[in-house]
Amino acid sequence: MRQSSWCSTSATSNSGRMLFKSYLRLYTSSIKSEWNLHMLKTESNYHNYTLAAESGKKAMQEVVLNWYKQISKVS
């Protein structure tokens, strides 16, 4: 009777462990997917912000150059 009870408890314990490991694998996979999506968005935003900054820099250079040309004509 004791051995039967122990086997039943052991089987339940193993089943619980397997379920827990399965849950951890699923959770880890979910976290990895979320992280990869986050990194893709971050890289995309970085690229877009860099392009916008470069465009703004060029526009400011043109403004300063035009201003300098106008000042040079007056002098």
Secondary structure as UniProt FT lines:
FT   HELIX           2..74
//
